[in-house]
Amino acid sequence: MYLVALAVLSIYVSVTDFLYRKIQNYALYVLLFLQCFISPLDIQIMSFLLMLGGGLILYKLIWIGAGDIKYAVILSLTIPFDDLLLAYILTAFSGGILAVTYLMTKKLIRENARYQEGIPYGIAISIGFYLVILTQSTPHI
């Protein structure tokens, strides 16, 4: 049940980030509840604090949006410190594929009246962190 609910929320966050370049706070509240109370995995405070500190620095440097940081921080609650690097790598890899796709289709997207600047990195965060949570929680299911 946990993985299905997490997948549905991740898809919702990815779609809203793609369409509006905004991650809704109410979706993050539901995700926080899911991570803290429904997850079969232990809460990882060290990963949470590391993501929060690093995220605040990245946000201050204007490298990533606040919604993306909040999303990654909440997802990191159930990822052990040892697996956090894998989550970073998978997120960066999927973000690179997303960026290349956007560069290749930039002209087509600009012709659309709803074109918005920036890359919806919530999609990459969803893929990278969900894959780590999936592989980590599979023995518990």
C-alpha positions in Angstrom: 0.0 0.0 0.0 2.8 2.4 0.9 4.6 2.0 -2.4 1.4 2.5 -4.4 0.4 5.6 -2.4 4.0 6.9 -2.8 3.9 6.3 -6.6 0.5 8.1 -7.0 1.8 11.1 -5.0 5.1 11.1 -7.0 3.2 11.1 -10.3 0.9 13.8 -9.1 3.9 16.0 -8.0 5.7 15.3 -11.3 2.6 16.2 -13.4 1.9 19.5 -11.5 5.6 20.4 -11.6 5.6 19.7 -15.4 2.4 21.7 -16.1 2.8 24.6 -13.7 6.5 24.5 -12.5 5.2 24.4 -9.0 5.1 21.7 -6.4 1.9 22.1 -4.3 2.4 22.3 -0.5 -0.7 20.3 0.3 0.7 17.4 -1.7 3.9 17.7 0.3 1.9 17.6 3.6 0.2 14.4 2.5 3.6 13.0 1.5 5.1 14.0 4.9 2.2 12.1 6.6 2.8 9.1 4.4 6.6 9.1 5.1 6.2 9.5 8.8 3.3 7.3 9.7 2.5 4.8 6.9 6.0 3.9 5.7 7.3 0.4 6.7 10.8 1.9 6.8 12.4 3.7 9.7 12.6 7.5 9.8 16.1 8.6 8.9 16.9 11.9 10.7 20.5 12.1 9.5 19.5 11.9 5.8 16.7 14.4 6.5 19.1 17.0 8.1 21.7 16.5 5.4 19.2 17.1 2.6 17.7 20.1 4.4 21.1 21.7 5.0 22.3 21.0 1.4 19.0 22.0 0.0 19.0 25.4 1.7 22.5 26.1 0.4 21.4 25.1 -3.2 18.3 27.3 -2.8 20.3 30.3 -1.6 22.6 29.9 -4.7 19.4 29.9 -6.8 20.4 26.5 -8.3 17.1 24.8 -7.4 13.6 25.8 -6.4 12.2 25.7 -2.9 9.5 23.2 -3.9 12.1 20.8 -5.2 14.1 21.1 -2.0 11.0 20.4 0.2 10.1 17.5 -2.0 13.6 15.9 -1.8 13.8 16.5 1.9 10.5 14.8 2.6 11.4 11.9 0.4 14.8 11.5 2.2 13.0 10.8 5.5 13.0 7.1 4.7 16.3 6.8 2.8 19.2 5.6 5.0 22.3 7.8 5.0 24.2 5.0 3.1 21.7 5.1 0.2 21.5 8.8 0.0 24.4 9.0 -2.5 22.6 6.5 -4.8 19.4 8.7 -4.6 21.6 11.7 -5.7 23.1 9.8 -8.5 19.8 8.5 -9.9 18.2 11.9 -9.5 21.1 13.6 -11.4 21.1 10.9 -14.1 17.3 11.2 -14.7 17.6 15.0 -14.5 20.3 14.9 -17.1 18.1 12.9 -19.4 15.3 15.4 -18.7 17.5 18.4 -19.5 18.7 16.9 -22.8 15.1 16.1 -23.8 14.2 19.7 -23.0 17.1 21.1 -25.0 16.2 18.9 -28.0 12.5 19.9 -28.0 13.0 23.5 -26.9 11.8 24.9 -30.2 8.6 22.8 -30.2 7.9 23.7 -26.6 8.3 27.5 -27.2 5.7 27.4 -29.9 3.2 26.2 -27.3 1.4 29.1 -25.6 1.9 27.6 -22.2 5.7 27.4 -22.3 7.4 28.1 -19.0 11.1 28.6 -18.4 13.1 26.1 -16.3 13.2 22.4 -16.1 10.6 20.6 -13.9 13.2 18.9 -11.7 10.4 17.3 -9.5 10.2 14.6 -12.2 13.9 13.7 -11.7 13.5 13.8 -7.9 10.5 11.5 -8.2 12.4 9.0 -10.3 15.7 9.0 -8.4 14.3 8.9 -4.9 11.4 6.5 -5.7 13.8 3.9 -7.2 15.9 4.0 -4.0 12.8 3.7 -1.8 11.5 0.9 -3.9 14.7 -1.1 -3.8 15.1 -0.4 -0.1 11.5 -1.3 1.0 11.1 -4.4 -1.3 12.4 -6.8 1.4 9.7 -5.5 3.8 6.8 -6.2 1.5 
